Amino acid sequence: MMYFQNRQQAGKELLPKIKALLNPGEECIILAIPRGGVEVAEPLAAGLPAPLDVIIPRKLGAPNDPELAVGAITPDGTLLWNDRLMTRLCLNSEKMQPVVKKALEELEQRTKMYRRERPFPRLQGKTVIVVDDGIATGFTVEAALKSIKKQQADRVILGVPVGPAATIERFNAMLETVCLCAPEEFYAVGEFYRDFSPTSHERVIQILERYSPDDESKSN
């Protein structure tokens, strides 16, 4: 089994794989999924170099079982539903409206915390590198990708240190995907890290302030 010492090391190992896909002079921006994805993305922002921002998908839990994800949403209102599970639980978008409303309110607060007054970066014509610290079902990542697709990015690359083989295969069919470790047997992202301690909000803000798109000179 492949182990990463921590998220920083995982990002350093992703860097040459991502770099090899890029053309000289290609205009890139990194969108990390907080919180852990921001720490993985930091070595990429420094090494490419490229500006770094966040995209914040949030799972939508079933009304009677919040831990059971039946959908995901991003701050711009992009929704992705698990149609099979919604049908099995006799749910529809109307019944999920209170959950969606609460999630959007929480996303607005989280976005203000991380981005302060910065607007969401312009993606049109750019190569967007989406980074997380790992993928399990990939549902929230897929919601993030759906949101990014609306922004008319020229190219989208997904970079993750680890994810189950079946999930990574699904993403490979959707877009360029770099994954360092894709085992058949997979239980949780954290089992592939020796140090998987939570990334603090303060740490996320610190990294974003250093590599934010509105001051790209900081990443050079």
LOMINU-788005 format. One record per residue (C-alpha): residue number from 1; z, x, y. Coordinates in Angstrom, 2 decimals, always signed. Example, Ala and Ser with C-alpha at 12.3 -4.5 7.8 and 13.67 -1.06 7.14 Angstrom:
BEGIN
<atom i="1" c3="+7.80" c1="+12.30" c2="-4.50"/>
<atom i="2" c3="+7.14" c1="+13.67" c2="-1.06"/>
***
This chain:
BEGIN
<atom i="1" c3="+0.00" c1="+0.00" c2="+0.00"/>
<atom i="2" c3="-0.86" c1="+1.24" c2="+3.49"/>
<atom i="3" c3="+2.02" c1="+1.43" c2="+5.96"/>
<atom i="4" c3="+2.03" c1="+1.90" c2="+9.72"/>
<atom i="5" c3="+4.97" c1="+3.63" c2="+11.33"/>
<atom i="6" c3="+4.89" c1="+1.16" c2="+14.21"/>
<atom i="7" c3="+2.45" c1="-0.80" c2="+16.37"/>
<atom i="8" c3="+1.61" c1="+2.23" c2="+18.51"/>
<atom i="9" c3="+0.53" c1="+4.21" c2="+15.46"/>
<atom i="10" c3="-1.55" c1="+1.26" c2="+14.24"/>
<atom i="11" c3="-3.31" c1="+1.17" c2="+17.62"/>
<atom i="12" c3="-4.02" c1="+4.89" c2="+17.48"/>
<atom i="13" c3="-5.62" c1="+4.45" c2="+14.06"/>
<atom i="14" c3="-7.72" c1="+1.53" c2="+15.31"/>
<atom i="15" c3="-8.99" c1="+3.52" c2="+18.30"/>
<atom i="16" c3="-11.66" c1="+5.71" c2="+16.59"/>
<atom i="17" c3="-12.92" c1="+2.75" c2="+14.53"/>
<atom i="18" c3="-13.39" c1="+0.62" c2="+17.65"/>
<atom i="19" c3="-14.80" c1="+3.51" c2="+19.65"/>
<atom i="20" c3="-17.47" c1="+4.12" c2="+17.00"/>
<atom i="21" c3="-18.83" c1="+0.60" c2="+17.53"/>
<atom i="22" c3="-19.30" c1="+0.94" c2="+21.28"/>
<atom i="23" c3="-22.39" c1="+2.14" c2="+23.09"/>
<atom i="24" c3="-22.19" c1="+4.71" c2="+25.91"/>
<atom i="25" c3="-21.43" c1="+2.96" c2="+29.18"/>
<atom i="26" c3="-20.64" c1="-0.38" c2="+27.52"/>
<atom i="27" c3="-18.37" c1="-2.37" c2="+29.83"/>
<atom i="28" c3="-15.31" c1="-3.40" c2="+27.84"/>
<atom i="29" c3="-12.11" c1="-5.30" c2="+28.33"/>
<atom i="30" c3="-9.28" c1="-5.63" c2="+25.83"/>
<atom i="31" c3="-7.55" c1="-8.98" c2="+25.36"/>
<atom i="32" c3="-4.37" c1="-8.62" c2="+23.34"/>
<atom i="33" c3="-2.39" c1="-11.42" c2="+21.73"/>
<atom i="34" c3="+1.25" c1="-11.08" c2="+22.80"/>
<atom i="35" c3="+3.64" c1="-9.88" c2="+22.11"/>
<atom i="36" c3="+2.99" c1="-7.38" c2="+19.32"/>
<atom i="37" c3="-0.73" c1="-7.19" c2="+19.94"/>
<atom i="38" c3="-0.12" c1="-5.70" c2="+23.38"/>
<atom i="39" c3="+1.65" c1="-2.68" c2="+21.88"/>
<atom i="40" c3="-1.21" c1="-2.18" c2="+19.40"/>
<atom i="41" c3="-3.71" c1="-2.45" c2="+22.25"/>
<atom i="42" c3="-2.01" c1="+0.11" c2="+24.50"/>
<atom i="43" c3="-3.50" c1="+3.21" c2="+22.77"/>
<atom i="44" c3="-6.92" c1="+1.52" c2="+22.90"/>
<atom i="45" c3="-6.61" c1="+0.89" c2="+26.64"/>
<atom i="46" c3="-5.64" c1="+4.52" c2="+27.17"/>
<atom i="47" c3="-8.16" c1="+6.02" c2="+24.77"/>
<atom i="48" c3="-11.37" c1="+4.11" c2="+25.45"/>
<atom i="49" c3="-10.35" c1="+3.73" c2="+28.37"/>
<atom i="50" c3="-10.55" c1="+0.03" c2="+29.18"/>
<atom i="51" c3="-8.57" c1="-2.55" c2="+31.15"/>
<atom i="52" c3="-6.09" c1="-4.63" c2="+29.18"/>
<atom i="53" c3="-5.06" c1="-8.24" c2="+29.60"/>
<atom i="54" c3="-3.72" c1="-10.98" c2="+27.36"/>
<atom i="55" c3="-5.00" c1="-14.14" c2="+25.75"/>
<atom i="56" c3="-2.18" c1="-16.38" c2="+24.59"/>
<atom i="57" c3="-2.88" c1="-18.81" c2="+21.75"/>
<atom i="58" c3="-0.03" c1="-20.97" c2="+20.52"/>
<atom i="59" c3="+0.31" c1="-22.82" c2="+17.26"/>
<atom i="60" c3="+0.77" c1="-26.58" c2="+17.30"/>
<atom i="61" c3="+3.33" c1="-27.75" c2="+14.77"/>
<atom i="62" c3="+3.41" c1="-31.13" c2="+13.09"/>
<atom i="63" c3="+5.64" c1="-33.60" c2="+15.00"/>
<atom i="64" c3="+8.13" c1="-33.89" c2="+12.13"/>
<atom i="65" c3="+7.80" c1="-30.27" c2="+10.99"/>
<atom i="66" c3="+7.26" c1="-27.89" c2="+13.95"/>
<atom i="67" c3="+6.93" c1="-24.85" c2="+11.67"/>
<atom i="68" c3="+3.93" c1="-26.39" c2="+9.91"/>
<atom i="69" c3="+0.90" c1="-25.40" c2="+12.00"/>
<atom i="70" c3="-1.71" c1="-28.14" c2="+12.19"/>
<atom i="71" c3="-3.53" c1="-26.68" c2="+15.17"/>
<atom i="72" c3="-3.58" c1="-24.08" c2="+17.92"/>
<atom i="73" c3="-4.21" c1="-24.14" c2="+21.66"/>
<atom i="74" c3="-4.89" c1="-21.66" c2="+24.46"/>
<atom i="75" c3="-3.90" c1="-21.92" c2="+28.16"/>
<atom i="76" c3="-7.35" c1="-23.21" c2="+29.18"/>
<atom i="77" c3="-6.87" c1="-26.20" c2="+26.86"/>
<atom i="78" c3="-9.08" c1="-24.96" c2="+24.03"/>
<atom i="79" c3="-7.95" c1="-26.73" c2="+20.86"/>
<atom i="80" c3="-8.47" c1="-25.92" c2="+17.21"/>
<atom i="81" c3="-7.30" c1="-28.34" c2="+14.53"/>
<atom i="82" c3="-6.70" c1="-27.90" c2="+10.83"/>
<atom i="83" c3="-8.68" c1="-31.03" c2="+9.98"/>
<atom i="84" c3="-7.74" c1="-31.05" c2="+6.31"/>
<atom i="85" c3="-4.02" c1="-30.85" c2="+7.07"/>
<atom i="86" c3="-4.28" c1="-33.38" c2="+9.89"/>
<atom i="87" c3="-5.90" c1="-35.86" c2="+7.51"/>
<atom i="88" c3="-3.32" c1="-35.24" c2="+4.79"/>
<atom i="89" c3="-0.47" c1="-35.85" c2="+7.26"/>
<atom i="90" c3="-2.19" c1="-38.90" c2="+8.80"/>
<atom i="91" c3="-2.27" c1="-37.22" c2="+12.21"/>
<atom i="92" c3="-4.83" c1="-37.44" c2="+14.99"/>
<atom i="93" c3="-5.23" c1="-36.02" c2="+18.49"/>
<atom i="94" c3="-3.47" c1="-39.03" c2="+20.04"/>
<atom i="95" c3="-0.37" c1="-38.59" c2="+17.86"/>
<atom i="96" c3="-0.37" c1="-34.87" c2="+18.67"/>
<atom i="97" c3="-0.57" c1="-35.40" c2="+22.44"/>
<atom i="98" c3="+3.18" c1="-34.86" c2="+23.12"/>
<atom i="99" c3="+3.06" c1="-31.60" c2="+21.14"/>
<atom i="100" c3="-0.05" c1="-30.48" c2="+23.04"/>
<atom i="101" c3="+1.53" c1="-31.33" c2="+26.41"/>
<atom i="102" c3="+4.68" c1="-29.35" c2="+25.63"/>
<atom i="103" c3="+2.66" c1="-26.37" c2="+24.36"/>
<atom i="104" c3="+0.54" c1="-26.28" c2="+27.53"/>
<atom i="105" c3="+3.68" c1="-26.30" c2="+29.69"/>
<atom i="106" c3="+5.12" c1="-23.39" c2="+27.70"/>
<atom i="107" c3="+1.82" c1="-21.52" c2="+27.87"/>
<atom i="108" c3="+1.71" c1="-21.94" c2="+31.64"/>
<atom i="109" c3="+5.17" c1="-20.38" c2="+31.94"/>
<atom i="110" c3="+4.27" c1="-17.52" c2="+29.60"/>
<atom i="111" c3="+1.01" c1="-16.86" c2="+31.44"/>
<atom i="112" c3="+2.81" c1="-16.66" c2="+34.79"/>
<atom i="113" c3="+5.35" c1="-14.27" c2="+33.29"/>
<atom i="114" c3="+2.71" c1="-11.88" c2="+31.96"/>
<atom i="115" c3="-0.13" c1="-12.21" c2="+34.44"/>
<atom i="116" c3="+1.90" c1="-12.95" c2="+37.58"/>
<atom i="117" c3="-0.67" c1="-14.00" c2="+40.18"/>
<atom i="118" c3="-3.66" c1="-12.35" c2="+38.49"/>
<atom i="119" c3="-6.45" c1="-14.72" c2="+37.49"/>
<atom i="120" c3="-7.87" c1="-14.62" c2="+33.99"/>
<atom i="121" c3="-10.39" c1="-11.75" c2="+33.93"/>
<atom i="122" c3="-14.11" c1="-12.42" c2="+34.13"/>
<atom i="123" c3="-15.65" c1="-11.89" c2="+30.67"/>
<atom i="124" c3="-19.28" c1="-12.76" c2="+31.30"/>
<atom i="125" c3="-21.59" c1="-9.91" c2="+30.32"/>
<atom i="126" c3="-18.75" c1="-7.75" c2="+28.96"/>
<atom i="127" c3="-17.69" c1="-6.60" c2="+25.52"/>
<atom i="128" c3="-14.34" c1="-8.18" c2="+24.71"/>
<atom i="129" c3="-12.07" c1="-6.48" c2="+22.19"/>
<atom i="130" c3="-9.46" c1="-8.90" c2="+20.84"/>
<atom i="131" c3="-6.38" c1="-7.19" c2="+19.40"/>
<atom i="132" c3="-3.35" c1="-8.39" c2="+17.46"/>
<atom i="133" c3="-0.76" c1="-6.58" c2="+15.35"/>
<atom i="134" c3="-1.95" c1="-8.40" c2="+12.23"/>
<atom i="135" c3="-3.40" c1="-11.63" c2="+10.89"/>
<atom i="136" c3="-2.02" c1="-14.02" c2="+8.29"/>
<atom i="137" c3="-3.94" c1="-17.32" c2="+8.30"/>
<atom i="138" c3="-5.84" c1="-16.29" c2="+11.44"/>
<atom i="139" c3="-5.60" c1="-19.75" c2="+12.94"/>
<atom i="140" c3="-4.23" c1="-18.77" c2="+16.36"/>
<atom i="141" c3="-6.66" c1="-15.84" c2="+16.56"/>
<atom i="142" c3="-9.52" c1="-18.22" c2="+15.86"/>
<atom i="143" c3="-8.35" c1="-20.45" c2="+18.72"/>
<atom i="144" c3="-8.35" c1="-17.41" c2="+21.02"/>
<atom i="145" c3="-11.89" c1="-16.53" c2="+19.93"/>
<atom i="146" c3="-13.04" c1="-20.09" c2="+20.55"/>
<atom i="147" c3="-11.66" c1="-19.87" c2="+24.09"/>
<atom i="148" c3="-13.34" c1="-16.51" c2="+24.71"/>
<atom i="149" c3="-16.68" c1="-17.86" c2="+23.49"/>
<atom i="150" c3="-16.69" c1="-20.29" c2="+26.43"/>
<atom i="151" c3="-16.53" c1="-17.36" c2="+28.85"/>
<atom i="152" c3="-19.99" c1="-16.03" c2="+27.88"/>
<atom i="153" c3="-18.89" c1="-12.58" c2="+26.82"/>
<atom i="154" c3="-21.81" c1="-10.38" c2="+25.84"/>
<atom i="155" c3="-20.09" c1="-9.20" c2="+22.66"/>
<atom i="156" c3="-16.75" c1="-9.82" c2="+20.94"/>
<atom i="157" c3="-14.99" c1="-7.43" c2="+18.56"/>
<atom i="158" c3="-11.79" c1="-8.25" c2="+16.68"/>
<atom i="159" c3="-9.44" c1="-5.35" c2="+15.96"/>
<atom i="160" c3="-6.36" c1="-5.74" c2="+13.75"/>
<atom i="161" c3="-4.43" c1="-3.25" c2="+11.64"/>
<atom i="162" c3="-3.88" c1="-5.59" c2="+8.71"/>
<atom i="163" c3="-4.75" c1="-8.99" c2="+7.28"/>
<atom i="164" c3="-5.31" c1="-10.61" c2="+3.88"/>
<atom i="165" c3="-8.69" c1="-9.90" c2="+2.32"/>
<atom i="166" c3="-9.83" c1="-13.53" c2="+2.29"/>
<atom i="167" c3="-8.98" c1="-14.04" c2="+5.97"/>
<atom i="168" c3="-10.65" c1="-10.79" c2="+7.04"/>
<atom i="169" c3="-13.75" c1="-11.73" c2="+5.04"/>
<atom i="170" c3="-13.88" c1="-15.05" c2="+6.92"/>
<atom i="171" c3="-13.65" c1="-13.28" c2="+10.29"/>
<atom i="172" c3="-16.27" c1="-10.72" c2="+9.24"/>
<atom i="173" c3="-18.67" c1="-13.61" c2="+8.80"/>
<atom i="174" c3="-17.89" c1="-14.82" c2="+12.34"/>
<atom i="175" c3="-17.96" c1="-11.61" c2="+14.38"/>
<atom i="176" c3="-17.61" c1="-7.82" c2="+14.30"/>
<atom i="177" c3="-14.19" c1="-7.19" c2="+12.78"/>
<atom i="178" c3="-12.27" c1="-3.95" c2="+12.39"/>
<atom i="179" c3="-9.34" c1="-4.11" c2="+9.98"/>
<atom i="180" c3="-7.65" c1="-1.00" c2="+8.62"/>
<atom i="181" c3="-5.96" c1="-2.65" c2="+5.66"/>
<atom i="182" c3="-7.04" c1="-5.88" c2="+3.91"/>
<atom i="183" c3="-5.07" c1="-6.29" c2="+0.66"/>
<atom i="184" c3="-5.72" c1="-9.05" c2="-1.85"/>
<atom i="185" c3="-1.97" c1="-9.63" c2="-2.18"/>
<atom i="186" c3="-0.47" c1="-10.42" c2="+1.19"/>
<atom i="187" c3="+2.85" c1="-11.99" c2="+2.13"/>
<atom i="188" c3="+3.56" c1="-11.11" c2="+5.77"/>
<atom i="189" c3="+2.26" c1="-8.80" c2="+8.49"/>
<atom i="190" c3="+5.65" c1="-7.11" c2="+8.86"/>
<atom i="191" c3="+5.65" c1="-5.71" c2="+5.32"/>
<atom i="192" c3="+2.95" c1="-3.23" c2="+6.37"/>
<atom i="193" c3="+5.03" c1="-1.72" c2="+9.17"/>
<atom i="194" c3="+8.03" c1="+0.55" c2="+8.77"/>
<atom i="195" c3="+9.16" c1="-0.53" c2="+12.24"/>
<atom i="196" c3="+8.23" c1="-4.13" c2="+13.03"/>
<atom i="197" c3="+10.97" c1="-4.79" c2="+15.56"/>
<atom i="198" c3="+10.08" c1="-7.47" c2="+18.13"/>
<atom i="199" c3="+8.20" c1="-6.43" c2="+21.24"/>
<atom i="200" c3="+10.14" c1="-7.50" c2="+24.33"/>
<atom i="201" c3="+8.66" c1="-9.47" c2="+27.22"/>
<atom i="202" c3="+9.62" c1="-6.57" c2="+29.48"/>
<atom i="203" c3="+7.60" c1="-4.15" c2="+27.36"/>
<atom i="204" c3="+4.55" c1="-6.43" c2="+27.48"/>
<atom i="205" c3="+4.77" c1="-6.69" c2="+31.27"/>
<atom i="206" c3="+5.18" c1="-2.91" c2="+31.61"/>
<atom i="207" c3="+2.02" c1="-2.22" c2="+29.58"/>
<atom i="208" c3="-0.01" c1="-4.88" c2="+31.37"/>
<atom i="209" c3="+0.98" c1="-3.56" c2="+34.79"/>
<atom i="210" c3="-0.30" c1="-0.14" c2="+33.79"/>
<atom i="211" c3="-3.67" c1="-1.25" c2="+32.38"/>
<atom i="212" c3="-4.34" c1="-4.53" c2="+34.17"/>
<atom i="213" c3="-7.99" c1="-5.32" c2="+35.03"/>
<atom i="214" c3="-7.29" c1="-5.51" c2="+38.77"/>
<atom i="215" c3="-6.35" c1="-1.82" c2="+38.81"/>
<atom i="216" c3="-8.52" c1="-0.13" c2="+36.21"/>
<atom i="217" c3="-7.90" c1="+3.28" c2="+37.76"/>
<atom i="218" c3="-4.43" c1="+3.21" c2="+36.19"/>
<atom i="219" c3="-5.95" c1="+3.51" c2="+32.72"/>
<atom i="220" c3="-7.86" c1="+6.70" c2="+33.52"/>
***
